[in-house]
Amino acid sequence: MASASAKVVTRFAPSPTGFLHIGGARTALFNWLYARHHGGTYLLRIEDTDRARSTEPAIEAIFDGLRWLGLDGDEPATFQFERSARHAEVAHELLAKGAAYRCYLTPEELAERRAAAQAERRTFRIDSEWRDADPATWPADAPYVVRIKAPREGETTIADEVQGSVTVANSEIDDFVLLRSDGTPTYMLAVVVDDHDMGVTHVIRGDDHLNNAFRQIVILNAMGWPVPTYAHVPMINGADGAKLSKRHGAIGVDAYRDEMGLLPEAVFNYLLRLGWGHGDREEITREEAIELFDLAGVGKSPSRFDIKKLENLNGHYIREADDARLASLVAPRMGPHADEALLAQAMPQLKLRAKTLDELAAGAAFLFKERPLALDEKAAGLMTDDARDLLARISARLVGEADWTVPALEANLKAFAEDLGLGLGKLAQPMRAALTGTTTSPGIFDVLALLGRDESLARLDAQAARAEAGPAN
């Protein structure tokens, strides 16, 4: 294993075949935190050897998602495809050492042997006659692949930082391919060479790669390279325990930002707690996470993704967030006429109940509505003739209010409610409907103050004047 005294180097190595998956984001987070906690380096590698599926938009989507979460690499990203010549160089070095061999078995021959193994109900293993063949017998100009000579005796044990000690019999490991017949390197070879050349000391990744580690160790041992410390993290499941998929909701980081309206600090915190824990702590800042994180806190069982829990956590961070920042995030969700300054002024009230940016936008919508306001069904149901008459009387009362502030408006309307022998709620309900078009909003005095004197009175008068015209909707 890697020396404990060596400087820690971790890496996140996604394949750019789509968006940044939420599971990949957590892997990136754990690598970033482990490096930060130990004063090490966190690197990015784009594994773009699948040329048919790797796209520039996908690469940018990954970088964009990582930037949003604050998980940029400490150095410019490495692109695996650009290093193909180096990967092939190592394969030829293994050939020269006798640790690999040219295999001339054709696809047809391999298919025949695989079919025979299936018919005999036995596991298919590569047993190539070319493994120990004299190079003098190599066919001229015939296509071949380069295979590793995997050990056939004994066993290999990985002291995994998450999974514990895991042992596999070497007879279970095939002579897997290093170079394809067209001379291009395989994923298995490229990963090992890149990790070595990048100085990676700790490989923290999903546990679906655990079996790959045993194959990769074969290459490392053959090259005489140090074996990194492995930590294979359990997968993320949906709330029902099944593998996380689109049917459970959004699985791309971009959707959590753009479609669901979540804050990066909330997603960061939630992903941290998804499979890692520190006592009963739920809300953990970025700085605290760096101080506390270590692999010992990572559980062995798959985590269950709970969108409601994430939204509740996001609500916490919305309440903690700067009002001007929230306004700048909400404004683009509200169309071209949203006033950021007014939104920022409204945020202290709007963010008390909101769990997402979309809920903030919905709560702020009344600020930018045009008269005559369309009332939703519940608000329209409040607009009886008596309610409209009351609105007219409230408007007449407020016309004389010179101090259009929350304290002054509250004092005025409370006194008016007492004069009428009504509870304040009897005034607030029709006022809220008239001023916002809904039955839910910030406090009614805040609504009046945010809308301003002229707009507030105009909205009250517009609804009061409909008494003779019939229902508003």
N, C-alpha and C positions, 0 to 999 in steps of 0.2 A: 504494500500500500504506500501511498505518498507519504513522505516524511512529515511528521506533525510540525516540524520547525520551518518547513518550506512556506514561502509566501502563498497564501490562498489565491487561486485563480479559478473562477467559475465561468460557465458559459451557458447562454441560451441559444439553441440552434434550431429554429423553426424551418419547416419547408414552406416556401411561398406559393401555396396552391389555393389560397383563399384568405379569408379574414383571420385576424388574430383570435384564436379560440380562447374561451374563458379559462379552459384548463391549461392552455399554453401560457396565458398571462400569469396564472398562479405559479407555474414552473419558473417563469422569468423572475417573478417576485421572490421566490425562495432563493434563487441563485443570487439575485441582487442583494438580498438581506444577509445571506451567509457571507458574501464577500465584504459587505460593509461592516458587519459585526466583527469580522476578523482582520479588518484593515487591509483587505486584499483587493483584487481586481475582478471586475465583472465584464465579460466580453460577449459580443453578439456574433453569431455566424449564420448566414443564410444558406441553407442546404438546398441549393437550386440545381442539383444535378439532373432532376427530372425536367428536361427542357420542354417537353410537351405541355406540362401543367404549371410550370413556374412562370409567372407573369409579373411585369413591372407594377401593375395596379395592386397585385397581391403583396409585393414587396413593400410598396409604399403604405399599404393598409397595416402591415405589421409594424413598420416604423412609427406610423401615426398613432396606433394603439399604445405602443410602448412609451412614446413621448407623453401622451395624455396621462398615463399612470406614473410618469416620472421614472421610467425604467430604461432610459437610454444606456447604451454601452459606454464604458469608460474610454474606449478607443473606437475608431471607425470600424464598421462591421467587416468581417471576412466573408467573401463569397466563395462557396465551395467549388463551383464549376471552374472558376479561374485557376484553381490549384490542381486541375486534372493531371498536368504533366508531373507534378510532384508526387501525386498518388501512384501514378504508373511507375515512377522511378523506384518507389519503395517496393512495389510488386516485383520488379526486375531484380532488386537487391535480394529479396526473399528467394527468388529463383536461383540466383548465384550462390546463395548460402545452402541451397538444398532444402530449404524450409517450405518451398512451394514447388509446384510442378506444372508442366504443360499437360492439359488433358484434352485428348482428341476425340473423346466420346461425342457422337453426334446427338442432336436432339431426338432423333428417332430411336437410337439405342437407349438413351435415358428413359424415354417414354415406355419402351418395351420392358425395361427392368422395373420401372415403377408399377406398371400393370401387373407384372408377375408377382411383385411383393403384395399388391392388393389382393390378388387371387389367392395367395397363400396366407392371407391375413397376418402378415408380418410388417413391421415398420420398415419403410424404405430408407436405406442408407447408401450414400455414394461409396462404391467400392471399385475404384477405377484401376484397371490394369496399367494405367500410365503413371501411377503414383511413384513407382520405383523403376520405371523403364529407363534404359540406357538412352541418353540423348542421341546417340548414333542411330537409334531406331525411330526417331521422330520423323513423321512423313513430311516430305517437302511440299511447301505451299498449301498444306491442308489447314483449315481453320481450327483454332484451339482456344480454350479458355485457360487462365492461370488459376489454379486452386491451391489453397493452403494445405499443408500436411498437418492435419489436426492430430493431436496425440490420441492413441487408441487404448492406452492403459492408464490406470489410476483415476483420479478424480480432481476436480477443481472446486475450491471453496472461495466464496466471496463474503467478506465480513461487511455486509451492507449496513450503512448507518441508520437505515430505517427498517429494513426487512430482517435484520439480524444475520446470522450465519446461514448461508445458502450453499448447498453442495450439489454438484452435478457430476455424474460419471462421464469421463472423457469419451467413452464409447458412444455417448449420445450426441456428440458434436461431429457434424459432417465435415468433409473436406469442401468447404464452401468456396465459392468463386471470388477471386480478387479482381481479375480483369476479364471483361467479356471478350467475345471473339472479335469484336471490332476495336479492341484495345482500350475501351473506356473503363474506368474504375467503378467498382460497385460501392454502394452506400457503406457497407461494412468496413471496407478498406479506408474509404475517404474519412469517415468519422475518426478512426484511430489515428491516422496520420495528422489530421487537423488538430485533434485534441493534444497530441504530442507536441506538434510544432508551435501551438499557441500557449504551451506551458500549463495546460489545464491540470489542476491538482485534484479537483472535486467535480465529479460528474453527477449532478442532481437533475433527475428527469423522471418521467412517468414510469410506473412499474411495468408497463407493457414493453419496456426495453430491457427488462431484467435478463431474459434469455439471450439477448444480443450481447450482453456484457461478457458472457462465457466465451462467445466466439471472438469478441474483440481482444480478450485476454490472450488468446492463442497468437494473434498477430503481435501484440505487445511483447510477449515472451520470446517469440521468434526473432524480433528485432532487438531484444535486450533493453527495451524501454521500461521505465517505471510504470507500474499499474496505478491509476488514480484511485482515490477513495470514491466509492460508489454510494449513492443514496437514491433509491428508487421509491418515489412517492406514489401512494395509491391514487387511483383515478377519482374523478368527481362523478357522482351519480345524480340522477334527478331525485325529486322528493319521494318518488315511488320506489327508489332503490335500483331502477334500471339505468343503464349507461346514459349519460347526459346527451340529449339529442335535441333537434329543433322542435320536437313535439313538447318538450318541457319549457319552451319559450326561447328567448334569444340566447345564442351561444357565442356570438361574436362580440368582442369588446366594443366595436363601433356602435352596435345596436344599444348597448347599455348607456352610451353617451348620447347618441342622436335620437333614438326612438323612445327610450325609456326616461331620458332626462335625469340621469344619475350623475353625481359628482365624483371626480376621480379619487378623492380621499376616502369616500364611502366604499367604492369598489376595492380600493387598495386594502382597507381595513377588513372588508368582508372576505376577500380572498386569503388574507393572512390567517383569519380564523377558520378557514375552510380546510381542516386537516392539521392545524397547528393550534396549540393552546398554551395559555399561561394562567393557570388557576381559573378563576371565573371571569377574568377580564374580557369584556366585549369590545369596548371602545379603546383603541390603542393608536396613539399618534405615530407618525412616521419615525420620529426621533426615538420614541419608546420601542418601536418594533426593531430598530437597528440595535438598540441596547439589549433587548431581551431574546432575540431570535437565535435559536440553535436547532440542529437537526434532532436533538433528543426530544424535542416537543412535538415532532411530527408523528401522527398516529399511523398504525399499520392498516387500518380499515378504510375503505372508501368513504368519502364525505358525501353528504346529501345536500344538494343545492336547494335553498329555500328562498324563493324570490320575495316572499313577504318579509322575511327577516332582513333581507338586503334593503328593501324599500324603507323599513322602519329605521335601519341604521342610516340610510340616506337622509331621512327626516331629521335625525340628530345633527348630521353635518350641515344640513341647510340652516338649521337654527343657529349653528355656530359660525356660519359663513358671513363674510363681509357683505353688507347690503349693496354696495356699488358693484361688486363682482357678480352677485346674483342678478342684479338688474341687467348687466351686460350679457349674461347667459340667457336670460329670459326674453329680452327684447327681440332677438331674431326669431323666436317662436310665436311672435305676436303680429307679424306683418310690418309693413313699412312705416306705420304711423305711431309706433310705440315710442314713448318719451322715456329715455333711460333715467333722467333725473327724477321724473315723477315716480317711476318704478322703484328707484332706490328709496325715495321718500316713503313709499308704501310698504317696503319689505319688512320692517319690524312687525307689522300686523299680518301681512300675507304669509310669512314663513312660520307662523306659530303652529299651523295645522298641516302644512304641505309636506309631502314625502318625496315629491319629484319636481323637476323644473316645469314639467307639463302642468302639474297641479298649481304651481305658482302662476303660470301663465293664465290658467283658467280662472284663478282667483283674482287676477289683475285685469281680466278682460273688461270689467265694467268701467274701468277708467277711460277706455278709448272707444266706448260705444257711441254711436250717433243717435240723436233724437229723431223721431220718436223711438224709444227703446222697445224692442220686442221682448215680451215677458215669457219666461218658460211656464210650463203648465202649472206648477205649484204657485208661482208668483201671480199668475193671472187669476188663480182661484181665490187669492186674497183681495182682489180688486172689486169689492162690493160697492154699492152706492154709498154706504156709510163710510167705507174706507176712503173713497175718493173725496167725500166731504171733509173727512178728517185731514187728508193731505192738503186740501185748500186752506184749512185753518192753521195747519203747521206752517205752510208757506207764508201765510200772512204774519204769523208770529215771528218767523225767522228773518223776514224782510228788515225788521228793525234791529237785528243783531249787528252791532258795529265790530265786535271782536270775534272774527271767524276762526276761532281756535278750538281744539278739543275741550279744554276745561270750560270755556265760556259757553259753547254749544251744549255741553252736558248739563251745566247749571240751568241754562235757559229751558231746555226741553224737560228736565225733571220738574222744574217749577210749573211748567205748562201742564204736564201730566197730572200733577197734584191739583191744579186749578180745575181740571176736567174730571177729577175723581177717577182717573184711570191709572193702571200700572204702566210703567214705562214701556213694557213689551207691547202693549196695545198700540203705541205710537210707532215703535221700532219696526214691527212686522210690515205694515204697508209702506213705510218709508223705505225699508230695504228693497222691497219689490220695485218701488218706483225709481229708486236711485240706481239699482244694479241690474234689474230684470230677473233676479233670482231670489231665493230665500236663504242663501248662505253667502256670507261676506265677512270682511273684517268688522270690527265694532262699528255701530252706526255713526258714532261721532267721528271716528276716523274716516269713514266713507265721506261724510260731509266735508271734513277738512281737506281730504285729498282731492275731491272734485272741485272744491272752491265754491265761493258764494254764488256766483252767477250760474254756473252749470248745475249746482244742486237745486237752486230755486227753479231753474228752467225745467229740470226733470220732474220735480214735484208738481209744478203747474201743468206740465204736459199730461200727466196721468190724471190729475184732478179735473182737467178740462174734458176728459173723455166720459164723464158721468152721463152727459146727454147723448153721446155718440154710441153708447153701448159698449160691449166687451172690447178689450184692446186686441185680443187675438181671435 
